[in-house]
Amino acid sequence: MALRPDAHLPRIRLRFTALYATTLLVVLLSAATALRFALRATLEREFSESVAASAGFVQQFFRTEIHELRTIEGTIVHVTEELVFEDRAIRVRRPDGSMVGDSAKLARRAQDLPVGPVRVMRVPLDPPLAPGYYVEVRASLSNMLALQQQVDRWFLIGIPFLVLCAAGAGWWLTGRTLRPVGAMADAAARIAPASGIRLPVDDPRDEIGRLGLRFNALLDRLDGALSQQREFLADAAHELRTPIARMRARVELAMLGVSVQGPDGADVTGEVARGDVLIALDGELRAVSHQVDELLQLARADAMGDEAPVLRRLFLDDLVADELPRWRPQAVKLGLSLDFVVLEETPVLGDPVLLSRLVGVLVDNALRYGHEGGDVRLSVRPDNGVARFEVEDNGIGIPASDRARIFDRFYRGEDARHKRADGSGLGLAIAMWIVRRHGGRIDVAEGTAGGSVFVVRLPLAQG
């Protein structure tokens, strides 16, 4: 049987309620035990003080009456007959332990003793006036024990009642607290990619509300990532479909033996045609390989996300100087001049592989869209606490309306598409990712010679 999304909530509710009730029970039992011991000690102290006061009263009465009656035992008999205490009996004993007074009266007085446990206290009657005689107070413990038992009954009835009331209140309060969680669980069960469904948030200021807000923000990021991935795949498929279709068409024509147009405009067939096809296929494959390499680089960038890069201290001027010879043959082929304007010592913390890729992207971009006979100028220098790397060309330039989008994936301006149809629109997106990964920024502006200038700013390495 399938469980409802919130089937676990009653179990959580029960655990919270049980924990709350158990904690309260332990606290109440501890408090009751401490109170019981404190009450018992107080009653014991007051009982002992009361018994001592009764004996003291007998002593005082004896001292007063002996001056009139003159005899010790006559005074004792008079005192014991006159004094009557509730829940206790007074005896006066001779030095040999026998009781003073009429035995019949003593027997009758013995019947007045309360039933139950008693406590006996013996104190000297009055050593100067009645040496050896002592007062024996036999006091009943029944009232004290009855009061303790009554307090115990209150605890036995009151503590379970309070715990039950607290458990009921805890059950209600826990259910009210977990109600938003149940609503979130129901909403989460209905969430699908790009559905737009979000978790309901009752109070964004409490812990559950903040959790809901964070989860909704995560869903927004995931939807954005999924949307970006779908666009990326669609654009990648579109960009790869065109060169693949051209290659298939050329191969099919070559297999059918259809004549193709040669460089001089004449139709050619046979080995010459197949050679032209192979040359064209090689060019297409190089372009596709370049696109696949860029796609893989962007896929790795997406996989890394916000993962902190591993950077080491290096000199950006040395890295750019080492990269430049790789691009000079292409510059010569295109009839362009490629050289430095400024090259100063510029330490940075960076990934040499990624920074080499950045230099390659910007230099290749400048060479692709530069005018024949023009210059591509590079400069590397510290500037106001940052490392500044510039690549300037005298090419077709970038209209101001396109500058905000040229770092988007697969975006190519109209002038760029007319100038070079073989571009993928991924190079500058890769450059942007590399710069951001190094904590820098990249901007584009109009160059002094009418082309474009790309300016990269990276944090300078300290020390």
SULZI-V217468 format. One line per field, one symbol per residue. ss: DSSP state (2 for helix, 1 for strand, 0 for the rest). phi: phi as a letter, one per 30 degrees, with the letter a starting at -180 (. if undefined). burial: b if it has 16 or more other ideal C-beta (glycine too) atoms within 10 Angstrom, else e. Layout:
ss = ???
phi = ???
burial = ???
//
This chain:
ss = 0000000022222222222222222222222222222222222222222222222222222222222220022222222222001001111110000010002222222220000001111111110001111111111102222222222222222222222222222222222222222222222222000000000000000022222222222222222222222222222222222222222222222222000110000011022222222222222222222222222222222222000000011112222222222222222222001111111000111102222222222222222200000011111111100111111110000000000000000000022222200000002222222222200011111100000111111111000
phi = .dddecdddedddddddddddddddddddddddddddddddddddddddddddddddddddddddddcdicddddddddddddbcdiabcbccdedjddcjddddddddddddddkdbbcbbbedaedcbdidbcccccdcdddddddddddddddcddeddddddddddddddddddeddddddddddcdbeididbddbdbdcdddddddddddddddddddddddddddddddddddddddddddddddddddiddbdddcjddbbiddddddddddddddddddddddddddddddddddhcdddccbdacddddddddeedcdedddddiccbadcbbcdbdbcacdddddddddddddddddcddeidbcccbbadahibdcbbbbbcddibeedcddcdcddidbdddddddbdcdciceddddddddddcicbbbbbdddcjdbbccccbddddi
burial = eeeeebeebeeebeebbeebbeebbeebeeebeeeeeeeeeebeeebeeebeebbebbbebbeebbeeeeebeebbbbbbeeeebebbbbbbbeeeeebbbeeeeeeebeeeebeeebeeeeeebbeeebeebbbbbbbbbeebeeeeeebeeebeeebeeebeebbeebbeebeeebebbbbbbebeeeeeeeeeebbebeeeeeebbeebeebbeebeeebeeeeeeeebeebbeebbeebeeebeebeeebeeeeebeeeeeeebeeeebbebbeebbeebeebbebbeebbebbeebeeeeeeeeebeebbbbebbeebbeebeeebeebebebeeeebeebbbbbbeebbbbbbbbbbbbbbbbbbeebbbbbbbbbbeebbbbbbbbbbbbbeeebeeebbebbbbbeebeebeeebbbbbbbbbbbbbebbebebebeebebebbbbbbbbebbee
//
